[in-house]
Amino acid sequence: MKVQEVLINDRKRFLLIDGDNKPVVPVLRFLKYLENVGKAENTLKSYCHYLKFYFQFLHEKEKEYKEVDLDFLAEYEKIGTH
């Protein structure tokens, strides 16, 4: 996975790209929402990078983001991605 910076309408946008070079749709939608509510470019970039770590963890654990429960989130928090 990688964070891809793109320029659309003279504005930087950030995409999370999976191993098949396709955007990760839930992240794309979330970042679009944040953009629509006026979040700053650096905020969008930070969220994209943190979501990259999270989706890599999901992939390693062979989980879909909709399958996550509190125990799984606690496990993710323990690894300390910051």
C-alpha positions as CSV (number, residue, x, y, z in Angstrom):
1,M,0.0,0.0,0.0
2,K,1.1,3.5,-0.6
3,V,-0.2,7.1,-0.2
4,Q,-0.5,8.8,-3.6
5,E,-0.6,12.5,-3.9
6,V,-2.6,13.8,-6.8
7,L,-3.4,17.3,-8.1
8,I,-7.1,17.8,-9.0
9,N,-8.5,21.3,-9.8
10,D,-5.2,22.9,-8.5
11,R,-5.7,21.2,-5.1
12,K,-3.7,18.4,-3.6
13,R,-5.6,15.3,-2.7
14,F,-4.4,12.1,-1.2
15,L,-5.3,8.5,-2.1
16,L,-4.5,5.2,-0.4
17,I,-3.5,2.8,-3.2
18,D,-3.6,-1.0,-2.5
19,G,-1.2,-3.7,-3.9
20,D,-3.3,-3.9,-7.1
21,N,-2.8,-0.1,-7.7
22,K,-6.5,0.6,-6.9
23,P,-7.8,3.1,-4.5
24,V,-9.0,1.8,-1.1
25,V,-12.6,2.9,-1.5
26,P,-13.5,3.3,2.2
27,V,-10.5,5.6,2.8
28,L,-11.3,7.5,-0.4
29,R,-14.8,8.2,0.9
30,F,-13.7,9.1,4.3
31,L,-11.1,11.6,3.0
32,K,-13.7,13.1,0.7
33,Y,-16.0,13.6,3.6
34,L,-13.2,15.3,5.6
35,E,-12.4,17.5,2.6
36,N,-16.1,18.4,2.3
37,V,-16.3,19.5,6.0
38,G,-13.3,21.8,5.4
39,K,-10.3,19.9,6.9
40,A,-6.9,21.2,6.0
41,E,-4.6,19.6,3.5
42,N,-2.1,18.5,6.2
43,T,-4.9,16.9,8.1
44,L,-6.0,14.9,5.1
45,K,-2.5,13.8,4.4
46,S,-2.0,12.7,8.0
47,Y,-5.2,10.7,8.0
48,C,-4.3,9.0,4.8
49,H,-0.9,7.9,6.2
50,Y,-2.4,6.6,9.4
51,L,-5.1,4.8,7.6
52,K,-2.4,3.2,5.5
53,F,-0.9,1.7,8.6
54,Y,-4.3,0.5,9.8
55,F,-5.3,-1.1,6.4
56,Q,-1.9,-2.8,6.3
57,F,-2.6,-4.2,9.7
58,L,-6.1,-5.4,8.5
59,H,-4.4,-7.1,5.5
60,E,-1.8,-8.8,7.7
61,K,-4.6,-10.1,10.0
62,E,-6.7,-11.1,7.0
63,K,-9.6,-8.9,8.2
64,E,-12.0,-6.6,6.3
65,Y,-12.6,-3.3,7.9
66,K,-16.3,-4.2,8.5
67,E,-15.3,-7.2,10.6
68,V,-13.5,-5.2,13.3
69,D,-14.5,-5.3,16.9
70,L,-13.2,-3.7,20.1
71,D,-10.7,-6.5,20.8
72,F,-9.2,-6.1,17.4
73,L,-8.9,-2.4,17.8
74,A,-7.2,-2.9,21.2
75,E,-4.7,-5.3,19.4
76,Y,-4.0,-2.6,16.8
77,E,-3.5,0.0,19.4
78,K,-0.9,-2.2,21.2
79,I,1.4,-2.3,18.2
80,G,1.9,1.5,18.4
81,T,2.0,2.8,14.9
82,H,3.1,6.3,15.8
